[in-house]
Amino acid sequence: MVDDAARNLRRERRRGRIGEARSETSRRPDYRSLKNPFLPQPIFSADQVAAIHDTALRVLEELGVKVLLPEARTILARAGALVDEDSQMVRIGRDIVAAALASAPKSIRVHAGDRARDLTLELGSMTFLAGSGAPNVTDLERGRRPGTLAAFEDLIRLVQHFDVLHMLGPCIEPQDIDNRFRHYAVNRGQLTLSDKLPFVFARGTPQVEDGFEMLRLARGLSEDEFRSGAHCYTVINTNSPRQLDIPMAQGIIDFAKAGQVLIITPFCLAGAMAPITVAGALTLQHAEALAGLTLAQIVRPGAPVVYGSFSSNVDMKSGAPAFGTPEHVKATLGAGQLACFTGLPWRSGGGSAANISDAQAAHETQFALWGSVLAGATVCIHAAGWLEGGLSVSFEKLITDIEALQTIAELCTTTPGDEDAIGFEAIAEVQPGGHFFSAGHTMARYRTAFYEPLVADWSNFGTWTEAGSRTATERATGIWKGLLADFQPPASATATSGVLDEFIARRMEEGGAAPVS
């Protein structure tokens, strides 16, 4: 009897799906603006956090950082930092850092192409991004290969489809495009295929200015309107240990001047580019992040800066980076405590060192994800699709990781606990030994009660076998192919192609803009 009732309920659900998009009873979760429901989990005491912060200030004061860009050294010197031009070392006093922390905004409002996709970056908010910056792309049908513009654009289409991915990113490098022109193609792909917050490369002032101009053209913004709000972001990576190179320092200056978001992220691998202990790696990370933040605030007090953390460990046998490890999770939790100490919104990193989308890739990514969630990260980059420690992005893994992200998003929703939800009448309706499949309480809610899986298969073994015994990764192939086949870009984004193409044609005729190194 129970099996018959369950089958009837499944038939009802299938009939209801035909017009589900227009049904008043269909389930339409809102994943666009997430608030983290979990209390941040500490690994250090308050005294230890204060000691790490104090030691980081001591590193900046006594040891300093090497700053390769002369303009950046001049800016820091004018603010009172001690600069040795021969060694390019800059020692930054704790009073300068304190002033920078005081002027850095604790809440940053960022504007997307569709204002319904605007985000507020602050402690307590939670945003996810796909894997970014990989040189390669992979999928089951075509295998692992160098990144191309076509693959980049397909990944942007998938990111646009899923609301649980809140911002765009440089998923893969389109290596079939000359690096003098690559930023035009990347910016065009983002602006014509999506209405989410875009990423702009910080690879020298000419490329940055091109990116800003393309954004102004696409959004119809004047120079003043663009500079008065945050419309894009970039990621700044220090060269750990204690070095800020020319393009990254220039990126800090360019984005701060324009009032656009800087995610300043040291990449500290314990045992390689940082001390082997979690506390030591975080001390170095904190010092480097504060150095970048200080430069940005000197350039423009109030410049929108996100404190960045991406610390993990290496395999001490091979030197290869590892992710989703206990040390990675601990470093993320500790970074959350340091970010809370400063009050700044902050970025964490997910990802996996696995080479294919398998069980290792899944559990490493999900441990890294839970580390970010339980640490209270504002922005989690590499949350979907990232493999090989960042050497590739997988189409299938992006889909299977979305399942985990949507599960986390579901945990952000309110769980009803009123009298109706408690359901005394439902319990009274069903006799001992009966079932709740056809109870009134169930029938009134079955369309919307539970999360509908994206890629998971809940059928029994016999049904699964008859359907081809496909793994989750194999099912993910059909999902991304179907999404790409059906994709329609937002009309507002498509409408920008003409003005962008005119700009790109003119700049390419002028020779484009080579990256700065």
Secondary structure, 3 states (H helix, E strand, C coil): CHHHHHHHHHHHHHHHHCCHHHCCCCCCCCCCCEECCCCCCCCCCHHHHHHHHHHHHHHHHHHCEEECCHHHHHHHHHCCCEEECCCCEEECCHHHHHHHHHHCCCEEEECCCCHHHCEEEECCEEEECCCCCECEEECCCCCCEECCHHHHHHHHHHHHHCCCCCECCCCECCCCCCCCCHHHHHHHHHHHHCCCECECCCCCHHHHHHHHHHHHHHHCCCHHHHHCCECCEEEECCCCCCEECHHHHHHHHHHHHHCCEEEECCCCEECCCECCCHHHHHHHHHHHHHHHHHHHHHHCCCCCEEEECCCEEECCCCCCEECCCHHHHHHHHHHHHHHHHHCCCEEEECCCCCCCCCHHHHHHHHHHHHHHHHHCCCEEECCCCEEHHHCEEEHHHHHHHHHHHHHHHHHCCCCCCCHHHHCHHHHHHCCCCCCCCCCHHHHCCCCCCCCCCCCCCCCCHHHHHHCCCCCHHHHHHHHHHHHHHHCCCCHHHHCCHHHHHHHHHHHHHCCCCCCCC
